[in-house]
Amino acid sequence: MQFFKYQGTGNDFVMLDNRAGDISLDTDAIARLCHRRFGIGADGLILLSPSGKADFRMVYFNADGNESTMCGNGGRCLAAFAHDLHISPQHWQEGSPQYVFDAIDGLHEALVTDRTTHADGLVSLRMTRPYGLRQVSESDWWLHTGSPHYVVFADAPVAELDVFHRGREIRYSAPFAADNGTNANFVNILAPNRLQVRTYERGVEDETLSCGTGVTASAYLYLHAHPAQRGQGAVAIQTPGGDLRVRVKAFGSEQEAVWLEGPAVRVFEGKI
C-alpha cells in the first residue's frame, strides 16, 4: 500500500488516497501504521475519499486507531495532499485552488497558496463555527470547534507546565466523560493578539506539538474576552511545533467566519 506523510505545524499524518474507495483498515491496523516505533509514525491517519457533495471527503483517525472528530491541521494537510495529487477543485481564488471537502463536522473550504512561490506551503482552512461556549471558572473555558476543547488561560508560563499530567486529568474529568472526554489547552497571552498554546490531545493521549482545533478554540476565546482586539487582524499563535494564525471575521454575527492558517508540507512517501 502506498502512503504519504504530511506535516502541518508540528502535527504529522499518514495520508492515503482512497478515491477508488477500496481501502479498508480496522482499528488495530491504523494504530500500527501510526505507531512511532513499529509503524510509519504519526499523530493520525487520514483517508482522502470520494464525496457526492464536495471535491472529496476527509475521514480522520486518531493514532489509537479510532475515527475521531475534526482535526484542523489534518484538514490543511489534506488540502495540500489533494493539490499534490492534482485534484481539480470546483473553485479557484486568484489562481490558487480553493477546495471544498466534506468532514465529520460538515463542509470546509481550504485555500492552497501557490506552492511554487511559498516553500512553506501555506494552507488556509475555514473551520466550523464554534459553539457550546461556556465559562468554567475565571480562567477556564470550554468550546467546541469541530472537536471539544477545554482552555486554561494560565498566569504561570505554560512552557514550564506539566501538560501531560494536567491535561490527562482534565481529559478524563467527570464533566466530559459522557462525551468521550475533551482535549485540554494551556494558554499564555504574550501580547495583544499573540498567544502561546500547548495542547493535550485525546486519542493521542499525550501532548502534541500543535493542534489546529485547539489553537482555534484558544484564539476564539481570547477574542471573546477581549472585544477591542477583534478588528486588529489575525491572532498569532506559538506552539511547540511552530506558528499558526487564526482569523475571525464578523465575530459573533451570522456572517462569522473562522480561518486557520499555517504551513502544510509533504515529508515523504513510501510503501508498506
SEDORO-757324 format. One record per residue (C-alpha): y, x, z; chain. Coordinates in steps of 0.05 Angstrom, whole numbers, plus 5000, padded with zeros to 4 digits. Example, Ala and Ser with C-alpha at 12.3 -4.5 7.8 and 13.67 -1.06 7.14 Angstrom:
# residues 2
<atom><v>4910</v><u>5246</u><w>5156</w><marfi>A</marfi></atom>
<atom><v>4979</v><u>5273</u><w>5143</w><marfi>A</marfi></atom>
***
This chain:
# residues 272
<atom><v>5000</v><u>5000</u><w>5000</w><marfi>A</marfi></atom>
<atom><v>5068</v><u>5026</u><w>4981</w><marfi>A</marfi></atom>
<atom><v>5122</v><u>5025</u><w>5034</w><marfi>A</marfi></atom>
<atom><v>5195</v><u>5044</u><w>5040</w><marfi>A</marfi></atom>
<atom><v>5230</v><u>5069</u><w>5103</w><marfi>A</marfi></atom>
<atom><v>5303</v><u>5049</u><w>5113</w><marfi>A</marfi></atom>
<atom><v>5353</v><u>5066</u><w>5168</w><marfi>A</marfi></atom>
<atom><v>5414</v><u>5026</u><w>5188</w><marfi>A</marfi></atom>
<atom><v>5458</v><u>5058</u><w>5242</w><marfi>A</marfi></atom>
<atom><v>5402</v><u>5082</u><w>5286</w><marfi>A</marfi></atom>
<atom><v>5350</v><u>5027</u><w>5272</w><marfi>A</marfi></atom>
<atom><v>5294</v><u>5043</u><w>5225</w><marfi>A</marfi></atom>
<atom><v>5249</v><u>4994</u><w>5187</w><marfi>A</marfi></atom>
<atom><v>5186</v><u>4994</u><w>5145</w><marfi>A</marfi></atom>
<atom><v>5203</v><u>4954</u><w>5082</w><marfi>A</marfi></atom>
<atom><v>5150</v><u>4921</u><w>5039</w><marfi>A</marfi></atom>
<atom><v>5163</v><u>4889</u><w>4971</w><marfi>A</marfi></atom>
<atom><v>5127</v><u>4822</u><w>4976</w><marfi>A</marfi></atom>
<atom><v>5158</v><u>4787</u><w>4916</w><marfi>A</marfi></atom>
<atom><v>5087</v><u>4774</u><w>4890</w><marfi>A</marfi></atom>
<atom><v>5070</v><u>4740</u><w>4956</w><marfi>A</marfi></atom>
<atom><v>5005</v><u>4778</u><w>4964</w><marfi>A</marfi></atom>
<atom><v>5017</v><u>4818</u><w>5028</w><marfi>A</marfi></atom>
<atom><v>4982</v><u>4791</u><w>5089</w><marfi>A</marfi></atom>
<atom><v>4985</v><u>4831</u><w>5154</w><marfi>A</marfi></atom>
<atom><v>4963</v><u>4810</u><w>5224</w><marfi>A</marfi></atom>
<atom><v>4999</v><u>4828</u><w>5288</w><marfi>A</marfi></atom>
<atom><v>4956</v><u>4889</u><w>5302</w><marfi>A</marfi></atom>
<atom><v>4966</v><u>4917</u><w>5232</w><marfi>A</marfi></atom>
<atom><v>5041</v><u>4911</u><w>5236</w><marfi>A</marfi></atom>
<atom><v>5042</v><u>4943</u><w>5305</w><marfi>A</marfi></atom>
<atom><v>5000</v><u>5001</u><w>5278</w><marfi>A</marfi></atom>
<atom><v>5047</v><u>5011</u><w>5219</w><marfi>A</marfi></atom>
<atom><v>5108</v><u>5013</u><w>5266</w><marfi>A</marfi></atom>
<atom><v>5075</v><u>5059</u><w>5317</w><marfi>A</marfi></atom>
<atom><v>5114</v><u>5124</u><w>5322</w><marfi>A</marfi></atom>
<atom><v>5053</v><u>5169</u><w>5335</w><marfi>A</marfi></atom>
<atom><v>4997</v><u>5137</u><w>5296</w><marfi>A</marfi></atom>
<atom><v>5034</v><u>5099</u><w>5241</w><marfi>A</marfi></atom>
<atom><v>5097</v><u>5104</u><w>5198</w><marfi>A</marfi></atom>
<atom><v>5142</v><u>5093</u><w>5258</w><marfi>A</marfi></atom>
<atom><v>5197</v><u>5040</u><w>5260</w><marfi>A</marfi></atom>
<atom><v>5235</v><u>4990</u><w>5303</w><marfi>A</marfi></atom>
<atom><v>5207</v><u>4935</u><w>5259</w><marfi>A</marfi></atom>
<atom><v>5175</v><u>4915</u><w>5193</w><marfi>A</marfi></atom>
<atom><v>5209</v><u>4872</u><w>5140</w><marfi>A</marfi></atom>
<atom><v>5178</v><u>4835</u><w>5081</w><marfi>A</marfi></atom>
<atom><v>5223</v><u>4821</u><w>5021</w><marfi>A</marfi></atom>
<atom><v>5191</v><u>4756</u><w>5000</w><marfi>A</marfi></atom>
<atom><v>5207</v><u>4702</u><w>4948</w><marfi>A</marfi></atom>
<atom><v>5253</v><u>4645</u><w>4965</w><marfi>A</marfi></atom>
<atom><v>5264</v><u>4579</u><w>4930</w><marfi>A</marfi></atom>
<atom><v>5336</v><u>4573</u><w>4952</w><marfi>A</marfi></atom>
<atom><v>5364</v><u>4645</u><w>4952</w><marfi>A</marfi></atom>
<atom><v>5357</v><u>4713</u><w>4919</w><marfi>A</marfi></atom>
<atom><v>5299</v><u>4730</u><w>4967</w><marfi>A</marfi></atom>
<atom><v>5273</v><u>4716</u><w>5037</w><marfi>A</marfi></atom>
<atom><v>5274</v><u>4762</u><w>5097</w><marfi>A</marfi></atom>
<atom><v>5212</v><u>4759</u><w>5142</w><marfi>A</marfi></atom>
<atom><v>5222</v><u>4804</u><w>5202</w><marfi>A</marfi></atom>
<atom><v>5171</v><u>4830</u><w>5253</w><marfi>A</marfi></atom>
<atom><v>5186</v><u>4870</u><w>5316</w><marfi>A</marfi></atom>
<atom><v>5150</v><u>4935</u><w>5329</w><marfi>A</marfi></atom>
<atom><v>5099</v><u>4897</u><w>5372</w><marfi>A</marfi></atom>
<atom><v>5076</v><u>4861</u><w>5310</w><marfi>A</marfi></atom>
<atom><v>5105</v><u>4792</u><w>5326</w><marfi>A</marfi></atom>
<atom><v>5151</v><u>4755</u><w>5279</w><marfi>A</marfi></atom>
<atom><v>5220</v><u>4754</u><w>5310</w><marfi>A</marfi></atom>
<atom><v>5289</v><u>4725</u><w>5306</w><marfi>A</marfi></atom>
<atom><v>5345</v><u>4753</u><w>5263</w><marfi>A</marfi></atom>
<atom><v>5358</v><u>4828</u><w>5260</w><marfi>A</marfi></atom>
<atom><v>5428</v><u>4846</u><w>5236</w><marfi>A</marfi></atom>
<atom><v>5415</v><u>4919</u><w>5218</w><marfi>A</marfi></atom>
<atom><v>5349</v><u>4899</u><w>5187</w><marfi>A</marfi></atom>
<atom><v>5385</v><u>4848</u><w>5144</w><marfi>A</marfi></atom>
<atom><v>5434</v><u>4901</u><w>5120</w><marfi>A</marfi></atom>
<atom><v>5376</v><u>4948</u><w>5103</w><marfi>A</marfi></atom>
<atom><v>5340</v><u>4892</u><w>5066</w><marfi>A</marfi></atom>
<atom><v>5401</v><u>4881</u><w>5022</w><marfi>A</marfi></atom>
<atom><v>5403</v><u>4956</u><w>5007</w><marfi>A</marfi></atom>
<atom><v>5328</v><u>4953</u><w>4991</w><marfi>A</marfi></atom>
<atom><v>5339</v><u>4895</u><w>4943</w><marfi>A</marfi></atom>
<atom><v>5394</v><u>4935</u><w>4909</w><marfi>A</marfi></atom>
<atom><v>5348</v><u>4996</u><w>4902</w><marfi>A</marfi></atom>
<atom><v>5294</v><u>4951</u><w>4873</w><marfi>A</marfi></atom>
<atom><v>5346</v><u>4929</u><w>4820</w><marfi>A</marfi></atom>
<atom><v>5342</v><u>4856</u><w>4841</w><marfi>A</marfi></atom>
<atom><v>5398</v><u>4819</u><w>4805</w><marfi>A</marfi></atom>
<atom><v>5440</v><u>4776</u><w>4852</w><marfi>A</marfi></atom>
<atom><v>5467</v><u>4707</u><w>4835</w><marfi>A</marfi></atom>
<atom><v>5537</v><u>4731</u><w>4853</w><marfi>A</marfi></atom>
<atom><v>5580</v><u>4794</u><w>4845</w><marfi>A</marfi></atom>
<atom><v>5643</v><u>4815</u><w>4881</w><marfi>A</marfi></atom>
<atom><v>5688</v><u>4866</u><w>4847</w><marfi>A</marfi></atom>
<atom><v>5629</v><u>4897</u><w>4813</w><marfi>A</marfi></atom>
<atom><v>5585</v><u>4900</u><w>4876</w><marfi>A</marfi></atom>
<atom><v>5523</v><u>4857</u><w>4885</w><marfi>A</marfi></atom>
<atom><v>5531</v><u>4801</u><w>4936</w><marfi>A</marfi></atom>
<atom><v>5462</v><u>4777</u><w>4955</w><marfi>A</marfi></atom>
<atom><v>5445</v><u>4711</u><w>4989</w><marfi>A</marfi></atom>
<atom><v>5380</v><u>4713</u><w>5026</w><marfi>A</marfi></atom>
<atom><v>5341</v><u>4666</u><w>5070</w><marfi>A</marfi></atom>
<atom><v>5322</v><u>4686</u><w>5141</w><marfi>A</marfi></atom>
<atom><v>5293</v><u>4652</u><w>5202</w><marfi>A</marfi></atom>
<atom><v>5363</v><u>4631</u><w>5224</w><marfi>A</marfi></atom>
<atom><v>5387</v><u>4607</u><w>5156</w><marfi>A</marfi></atom>
<atom><v>5423</v><u>4636</u><w>5096</w><marfi>A</marfi></atom>
<atom><v>5461</v><u>4702</u><w>5098</w><marfi>A</marfi></atom>
<atom><v>5508</v><u>4736</u><w>5050</w><marfi>A</marfi></atom>
<atom><v>5505</v><u>4811</u><w>5042</w><marfi>A</marfi></atom>
<atom><v>5554</v><u>4854</u><w>5002</w><marfi>A</marfi></atom>
<atom><v>5527</v><u>4921</u><w>4980</w><marfi>A</marfi></atom>
<atom><v>5582</v><u>4972</u><w>4967</w><marfi>A</marfi></atom>
<atom><v>5576</v><u>5017</u><w>4906</w><marfi>A</marfi></atom>
<atom><v>5524</v><u>5067</u><w>4929</w><marfi>A</marfi></atom>
<atom><v>5544</v><u>5118</u><w>4876</w><marfi>A</marfi></atom>
<atom><v>5613</v><u>5127</u><w>4907</w><marfi>A</marfi></atom>
<atom><v>5594</v><u>5114</u><w>4980</w><marfi>A</marfi></atom>
<atom><v>5540</v><u>5162</u><w>5002</w><marfi>A</marfi></atom>
<atom><v>5531</v><u>5126</u><w>5068</w><marfi>A</marfi></atom>
<atom><v>5511</v><u>5062</u><w>5033</w><marfi>A</marfi></atom>
<atom><v>5556</v><u>5012</u><w>5067</w><marfi>A</marfi></atom>
<atom><v>5529</v><u>4941</u><w>5071</w><marfi>A</marfi></atom>
<atom><v>5567</v><u>4882</u><w>5100</w><marfi>A</marfi></atom>
<atom><v>5526</v><u>4824</u><w>5126</w><marfi>A</marfi></atom>
<atom><v>5552</v><u>4755</u><w>5143</w><marfi>A</marfi></atom>
<atom><v>5519</v><u>4735</u><w>5209</w><marfi>A</marfi></atom>
<atom><v>5500</v><u>4667</u><w>5235</w><marfi>A</marfi></atom>
<atom><v>5559</v><u>4634</u><w>5270</w><marfi>A</marfi></atom>
<atom><v>5549</v><u>4650</u><w>5345</w><marfi>A</marfi></atom>
<atom><v>5530</v><u>4592</u><w>5391</w><marfi>A</marfi></atom>
<atom><v>5509</v><u>4576</u><w>5462</w><marfi>A</marfi></atom>
<atom><v>5564</v><u>4618</u><w>5494</w><marfi>A</marfi></atom>
<atom><v>5562</v><u>4616</u><w>5569</w><marfi>A</marfi></atom>
<atom><v>5592</v><u>4659</u><w>5625</w><marfi>A</marfi></atom>
<atom><v>5540</v><u>4681</u><w>5676</w><marfi>A</marfi></atom>
<atom><v>5588</v><u>4719</u><w>5722</w><marfi>A</marfi></atom>
<atom><v>5656</v><u>4753</u><w>5719</w><marfi>A</marfi></atom>
<atom><v>5628</v><u>4809</u><w>5676</w><marfi>A</marfi></atom>
<atom><v>5564</v><u>4779</u><w>5647</w><marfi>A</marfi></atom>
<atom><v>5557</v><u>4732</u><w>5587</w><marfi>A</marfi></atom>
<atom><v>5503</v><u>4703</u><w>5543</w><marfi>A</marfi></atom>
<atom><v>5508</v><u>4686</u><w>5469</w><marfi>A</marfi></atom>
<atom><v>5462</v><u>4672</u><w>5410</w><marfi>A</marfi></atom>
<atom><v>5479</v><u>4709</u><w>5346</w><marfi>A</marfi></atom>
<atom><v>5414</v><u>4697</u><w>5308</w><marfi>A</marfi></atom>
<atom><v>5379</v><u>4729</u><w>5368</w><marfi>A</marfi></atom>
<atom><v>5392</v><u>4716</u><w>5442</w><marfi>A</marfi></atom>
<atom><v>5436</v><u>4768</u><w>5477</w><marfi>A</marfi></atom>
<atom><v>5458</v><u>4779</u><w>5548</w><marfi>A</marfi></atom>
<atom><v>5521</v><u>4821</u><w>5550</w><marfi>A</marfi></atom>
<atom><v>5547</v><u>4860</u><w>5610</w><marfi>A</marfi></atom>
<atom><v>5618</v><u>4888</u><w>5608</w><marfi>A</marfi></atom>
<atom><v>5609</v><u>4947</u><w>5655</w><marfi>A</marfi></atom>
<atom><v>5661</v><u>4984</u><w>5696</w><marfi>A</marfi></atom>
<atom><v>5618</v><u>5046</u><w>5702</w><marfi>A</marfi></atom>
<atom><v>5604</v><u>5089</u><w>5640</w><marfi>A</marfi></atom>
<atom><v>5546</v><u>5059</u><w>5601</w><marfi>A</marfi></atom>
<atom><v>5527</v><u>5129</u><w>5578</w><marfi>A</marfi></atom>
<atom><v>5502</v><u>5141</u><w>5649</w><marfi>A</marfi></atom>
<atom><v>5466</v><u>5074</u><w>5657</w><marfi>A</marfi></atom>
<atom><v>5391</v><u>5067</u><w>5663</w><marfi>A</marfi></atom>
<atom><v>5387</v><u>5018</u><w>5605</w><marfi>A</marfi></atom>
<atom><v>5311</v><u>5016</u><w>5604</w><marfi>A</marfi></atom>
<atom><v>5302</v><u>4990</u><w>5675</w><marfi>A</marfi></atom>
<atom><v>5365</v><u>4948</u><w>5679</w><marfi>A</marfi></atom>
<atom><v>5353</v><u>4918</u><w>5610</w><marfi>A</marfi></atom>
<atom><v>5280</v><u>4904</u><w>5625</w><marfi>A</marfi></atom>
<atom><v>5300</v><u>4868</u><w>5689</w><marfi>A</marfi></atom>
<atom><v>5348</v><u>4822</u><w>5651</w><marfi>A</marfi></atom>
<atom><v>5299</v><u>4813</u><w>5592</w><marfi>A</marfi></atom>
<atom><v>5246</v><u>4783</u><w>5638</w><marfi>A</marfi></atom>
<atom><v>5291</v><u>4747</u><w>5687</w><marfi>A</marfi></atom>
<atom><v>5275</v><u>4674</u><w>5704</w><marfi>A</marfi></atom>
<atom><v>5334</v><u>4641</u><w>5667</w><marfi>A</marfi></atom>
<atom><v>5308</v><u>4667</u><w>5600</w><marfi>A</marfi></atom>
<atom><v>5232</v><u>4666</u><w>5610</w><marfi>A</marfi></atom>
<atom><v>5223</v><u>4598</u><w>5575</w><marfi>A</marfi></atom>
<atom><v>5255</v><u>4626</u><w>5511</w><marfi>A</marfi></atom>
<atom><v>5212</v><u>4689</u><w>5507</w><marfi>A</marfi></atom>
<atom><v>5265</v><u>4729</u><w>5544</w><marfi>A</marfi></atom>
<atom><v>5330</v><u>4757</u><w>5520</w><marfi>A</marfi></atom>
<atom><v>5360</v><u>4822</u><w>5494</w><marfi>A</marfi></atom>
<atom><v>5408</v><u>4859</u><w>5540</w><marfi>A</marfi></atom>
<atom><v>5472</v><u>4896</u><w>5522</w><marfi>A</marfi></atom>
<atom><v>5516</v><u>4940</u><w>5564</w><marfi>A</marfi></atom>
<atom><v>5588</v><u>4949</u><w>5541</w><marfi>A</marfi></atom>
<atom><v>5648</v><u>4994</u><w>5556</w><marfi>A</marfi></atom>
<atom><v>5716</v><u>4977</u><w>5528</w><marfi>A</marfi></atom>
<atom><v>5742</v><u>5044</u><w>5504</w><marfi>A</marfi></atom>
<atom><v>5808</v><u>5020</u><w>5475</w><marfi>A</marfi></atom>
<atom><v>5836</v><u>4957</u><w>5443</w><marfi>A</marfi></atom>
<atom><v>5784</v><u>4934</u><w>5391</w><marfi>A</marfi></atom>
<atom><v>5739</v><u>4993</u><w>5406</w><marfi>A</marfi></atom>
<atom><v>5673</v><u>4986</u><w>5445</w><marfi>A</marfi></atom>
<atom><v>5614</v><u>5028</u><w>5466</w><marfi>A</marfi></atom>
<atom><v>5548</v><u>4990</u><w>5468</w><marfi>A</marfi></atom>
<atom><v>5477</v><u>5005</u><w>5490</w><marfi>A</marfi></atom>
<atom><v>5421</v><u>4954</u><w>5480</w><marfi>A</marfi></atom>
<atom><v>5352</v><u>4939</u><w>5507</w><marfi>A</marfi></atom>
<atom><v>5313</v><u>4900</u><w>5455</w><marfi>A</marfi></atom>
<atom><v>5256</v><u>4853</u><w>5469</w><marfi>A</marfi></atom>
<atom><v>5197</v><u>4864</u><w>5422</w><marfi>A</marfi></atom>
<atom><v>5212</v><u>4938</u><w>5421</w><marfi>A</marfi></atom>
<atom><v>5212</v><u>4935</u><w>5497</w><marfi>A</marfi></atom>
<atom><v>5258</v><u>4994</u><w>5504</w><marfi>A</marfi></atom>
<atom><v>5329</v><u>5016</u><w>5489</w><marfi>A</marfi></atom>
<atom><v>5342</v><u>5022</u><w>5414</w><marfi>A</marfi></atom>
<atom><v>5394</v><u>5067</u><w>5383</w><marfi>A</marfi></atom>
<atom><v>5431</v><u>5007</u><w>5356</w><marfi>A</marfi></atom>
<atom><v>5424</v><u>4931</u><w>5349</w><marfi>A</marfi></atom>
<atom><v>5463</v><u>4891</u><w>5297</w><marfi>A</marfi></atom>
<atom><v>5459</v><u>4823</u><w>5331</w><marfi>A</marfi></atom>
<atom><v>5474</v><u>4857</u><w>5398</w><marfi>A</marfi></atom>
<atom><v>5538</v><u>4891</u><w>5376</w><marfi>A</marfi></atom>
<atom><v>5558</v><u>4826</u><w>5342</w><marfi>A</marfi></atom>
<atom><v>5550</v><u>4789</u><w>5408</w><marfi>A</marfi></atom>
<atom><v>5588</v><u>4843</u><w>5445</w><marfi>A</marfi></atom>
<atom><v>5646</v><u>4843</u><w>5396</w><marfi>A</marfi></atom>
<atom><v>5649</v><u>4767</u><w>5393</w><marfi>A</marfi></atom>
<atom><v>5651</v><u>4761</u><w>5469</w><marfi>A</marfi></atom>
<atom><v>5704</v><u>4816</u><w>5473</w><marfi>A</marfi></atom>
<atom><v>5748</v><u>4776</u><w>5424</w><marfi>A</marfi></atom>
<atom><v>5733</v><u>4712</u><w>5463</w><marfi>A</marfi></atom>
<atom><v>5761</v><u>4745</u><w>5526</w><marfi>A</marfi></atom>
<atom><v>5819</v><u>4780</u><w>5491</w><marfi>A</marfi></atom>
<atom><v>5852</v><u>4729</u><w>5444</w><marfi>A</marfi></atom>
<atom><v>5910</v><u>4776</u><w>5428</w><marfi>A</marfi></atom>
<atom><v>5862</v><u>4823</u><w>5392</w><marfi>A</marfi></atom>
<atom><v>5833</v><u>4771</u><w>5344</w><marfi>A</marfi></atom>
<atom><v>5882</v><u>4786</u><w>5288</w><marfi>A</marfi></atom>
<atom><v>5880</v><u>4862</u><w>5296</w><marfi>A</marfi></atom>
<atom><v>5825</v><u>4877</u><w>5247</w><marfi>A</marfi></atom>
<atom><v>5752</v><u>4895</u><w>5258</w><marfi>A</marfi></atom>
<atom><v>5723</v><u>4914</u><w>5325</w><marfi>A</marfi></atom>
<atom><v>5696</v><u>4985</u><w>5320</w><marfi>A</marfi></atom>
<atom><v>5633</v><u>4997</u><w>5360</w><marfi>A</marfi></atom>
<atom><v>5599</v><u>5062</u><w>5381</w><marfi>A</marfi></atom>
<atom><v>5524</v><u>5060</u><w>5392</w><marfi>A</marfi></atom>
<atom><v>5476</v><u>5118</u><w>5405</w><marfi>A</marfi></atom>
<atom><v>5453</v><u>5112</u><w>5333</w><marfi>A</marfi></atom>
<atom><v>5523</v><u>5112</u><w>5301</w><marfi>A</marfi></atom>
<atom><v>5583</v><u>5068</u><w>5287</w><marfi>A</marfi></atom>
<atom><v>5587</v><u>4995</u><w>5266</w><marfi>A</marfi></atom>
<atom><v>5643</v><u>4946</u><w>5255</w><marfi>A</marfi></atom>
<atom><v>5646</v><u>4872</u><w>5269</w><marfi>A</marfi></atom>
<atom><v>5699</v><u>4829</u><w>5235</w><marfi>A</marfi></atom>
<atom><v>5711</v><u>4757</u><w>5256</w><marfi>A</marfi></atom>
<atom><v>5754</v><u>4715</u><w>5210</w><marfi>A</marfi></atom>
<atom><v>5786</v><u>4650</u><w>5234</w><marfi>A</marfi></atom>
<atom><v>5757</v><u>4658</u><w>5304</w><marfi>A</marfi></atom>
<atom><v>5736</v><u>4593</u><w>5336</w><marfi>A</marfi></atom>
<atom><v>5753</v><u>4549</u><w>5276</w><marfi>A</marfi></atom>
<atom><v>5707</v><u>4512</u><w>5229</w><marfi>A</marfi></atom>
<atom><v>5721</v><u>4567</u><w>5177</w><marfi>A</marfi></atom>
<atom><v>5698</v><u>4622</u><w>5225</w><marfi>A</marfi></atom>
<atom><v>5661</v><u>4679</u><w>5190</w><marfi>A</marfi></atom>
<atom><v>5628</v><u>4737</u><w>5227</w><marfi>A</marfi></atom>
<atom><v>5612</v><u>4800</u><w>5188</w><marfi>A</marfi></atom>
<atom><v>5573</v><u>4862</u><w>5209</w><marfi>A</marfi></atom>
<atom><v>5586</v><u>4926</u><w>5171</w><marfi>A</marfi></atom>
<atom><v>5554</v><u>4995</u><w>5171</w><marfi>A</marfi></atom>
<atom><v>5510</v><u>5043</u><w>5132</w><marfi>A</marfi></atom>
<atom><v>5441</v><u>5026</u><w>5107</w><marfi>A</marfi></atom>
<atom><v>5402</v><u>5081</u><w>5071</w><marfi>A</marfi></atom>
<atom><v>5332</v><u>5095</u><w>5046</w><marfi>A</marfi></atom>
<atom><v>5299</v><u>5152</u><w>5085</w><marfi>A</marfi></atom>
<atom><v>5235</v><u>5160</u><w>5046</w><marfi>A</marfi></atom>
<atom><v>5177</v><u>5122</u><w>5012</w><marfi>A</marfi></atom>
<atom><v>5103</v><u>5132</u><w>5011</w><marfi>A</marfi></atom>
<atom><v>5034</v><u>5100</u><w>5010</w><marfi>A</marfi></atom>
<atom><v>4989</v><u>5083</u><w>5068</w><marfi>A</marfi></atom>
***
